Amino acid sequence: MSTAPRRCAVVMGASMAGLLAARVLAEAYERVVVVDRDQVLGVRESRRGTPHTRHAHGLHARGHLIFEELFPGLTDELRAAGVPTGDLGEMRWYFDARELRPAHTGLLSVTALRPVLEEHVRARVTALPNVRIREHCDVLRLETNAGGERVQGIRVRDANGRGDEELIEADLVVDTTGRGSRTPSWLARLGYERPLDERMKIGLAYTTRLYRSRPEMFDGVQSINPVASPAHPRGAFFGQVGPDLCILSLTGILGDRPPTDPEGFLEFCRTLPVPEVFEAVKDAEPVDDPVCFTFPASVRRRYERLSRFPDGLLVLGDAVCSFNPVYGQGMSVAALEAMQLREHLRSPAAPEPRRFFADLARIIDVPWDISAGGDLDFPEVEGDRPLKIRVANAYLGRLRYAATRDAQVTDAFMRVAGLMDPPQALMRPGIALRVLRHSLRRSSSGAQPARPATPDPAPR
């Protein structure tokens, strides 16, 4: 393996995965260059290349801890800027239209607007003396040696089409360009196999609107989240994102798209399985118009199964695996992947792509199983349902009910959802006994799920 000097690393894409990659690469390379088509420096709004950032996001649990490790004091900085933070288990969560019993988990959730969070992280990264961000920079192709066995840089041009092509030479190129990554196509042109794509078609749609918040909207909690379930497939994420600002993202699946006209948006909100969200926003002051984002399918690219891959190239973030966003895993998984990259950079040898992708696959396995397994709980979603999936989803239904009665079950559930514990932790004897006890009481408990808001009576 090569132990050549680490002069320059190039990161394609300046969204969150790219910034995290640049942060750890800066520890190992003399120079790190981050390139992006958009203007990114000083931007605190959703940009063309990242339309998903317009919608509700949360940095939870494991992801938050990694961000704080890489950027010490970031949490206090965000709080000082008015970004809400709170315990993940003390938010108001509804599953199967029933409210979970709140639990103090000790796991923090940061509910900044995604562009605001990115701007704070980007400022930290650009403050590093060996990191440079190049905006309005379009990547044309990879530059390789004559045999195509090693990537030696990228060819770029001004995104507005002005000027000549330019070669940015690099010892390592990292692709964090998201779902639209061109690495599979570039591999094919170089004579390599494309990675196999695994897809979970869910037909998800988000429609989001910002409102001026009032204290009574949240009744002391950070957010109110009725999560979609097979019996109640419409969901929402309604949370505080600033001192006087809140966000409402409505979700629909399998072609059920929350409308973007204000009247239709509110009517969809009225049909949620709990009334709190509609009651909070029906007379609220909107800050903008509703905006929709569609997510046809979760996609996992199996780079770890390729028998050949060029040296000097790695892939991270959504370019490897893009999860159903309702599970809130994206930023946390990107953070875990960045830490894995850091581990590989500790060796004096250059990162070996196939070993790296094998380690990355082990990180992705758990959140992918959580996301894909949860999606397969919806009967209309296409996909194989082996016994393992059917048993797991049946058990999780009982566990979620137990969490409406038992804060310790909520705590265990949130630790798994926050990627702190593996899913097997929910089967530990202490939790399983609690789930069983509450399941036995379920039929005689008389507990009823919440109900959607009822229409206001017509004026007389």
C-alpha positions, 0 to 999 in steps of 0.5 A: 500500500502507498505511504506517499505524502498526503498533500491534497484531498478533494471533497465533491459536495459541500452539504453535511456529509461533505463538511464532516468528511472535510473536517476529518480529512483536514487532520490528515492532509496538507490541503482539503478542497471542497467543491460545490455547484452552488453558492454555499458560504454564508448561506442560511437558506435552502439552496438549489442543490439541496432542496430537502434541507427546506424540511424538518430535520433533527440532529439526534443522540449519536449524531449530536455526540459526534458533531460535538466531538468534531466541533467542540462547543457547537451545541452551546453556540447553537443555543446562543443563536436561539436554536432549540435543544432538548431531550429526545425522549421528552418530545411529544411522540405519537406512534399508532396515534398514541402518545408515548410516555415521556422519558428523560433519556439524556440524549440531546436533540437539536432542531435547527433549520437544516440550512442554519445548522449547515451554516454553523458547521460550515463556518467551523470547517472553513475556519480550519487553515488547510480547508478551502471551499470552492463555490460555483464549481462543476465537476466534469469527470474524474482524472485517473492514471493511464490504466484507470486503476487510480484516481488522481484528481477531478476535472472542473469548470465554472458552473456558469459555463465560463472559462476552461476546464481545470484539473484539481490534483488530489491524493484522495477524492471523496464523493459526497454529492448525494443521491445524484452521485455520478460515481456509478457512471464514472466507474462504468466508463472506466471499465468497472462494474456499477454497484448494485442498487437496493431500493425500497419504494415508498413514494414519500412526500413532504410539504413544509411551512414555517410559522411564527410560534406562540408559547401555547402552541407547544405547551412546554415541549420542543416538538409534537410528532405524530409519526405515520403508521399503517393504520394512520399513514399521514404524519407530521413533524412540528417543532420549534426551530428558533426563538419565535419560529416553528416548522411544520412538515406534513408527510404522506406516502405511496402517492398521498402528497400533502397539498401546497395550497394553504387551504389544502395544507390545513385540511391535510393537517386536520386529518392527522390522527391527533388534533394538537398540530392542527389546533396549533397552526389553524390561526397561526401566522405563516412565514412562507408558502408551503413547499413540497419535496418528494422522495420516491425510494430509499436507495442503498448502493452496494459498493462493498460488493464490488470486486474491483474499485480504483484507488484514491476514491471513496464515497460517503453519505447519501451517495452510498445510502439514502434513507427514508427521511422520516426516521431522522437518520441521515445526519447521524449516519453521515457522522458515523461514516465520517468517524469511520473515515477518520479511523482509516486515516489513522493508518500511514497507508492510503485508505483502501477503498474495498476495506473502507466500504466493507466497514461502511456497510456494517455501519449502514446495516442497522439504520437500513434495517430499521428504515426498510423494516419500518417501511415494510410494515405498510402492507402497500409497500412492495418488498419481501417480508421474511419471517424476521421482518414480520416478527420484528414488526409485530413485536415493535407494534407491541413495544410502541404500545408499551411505551405509551404506558412505561417510560423505561420502554420509551427510553429503550426505544429512543436509544435505538432510534437515536442509534445509541443501542442496537435493535437487539437491545429492545429484546433484552429480558427487562424490556421484553418482560415490560412489553409482554406485561403491557401487551397482556393488559392491552385488550382490557386497558380501554386505551383509545388512540387519539383522534384527528381534529373535528371540523369547526361548526358552520356559522349560523 
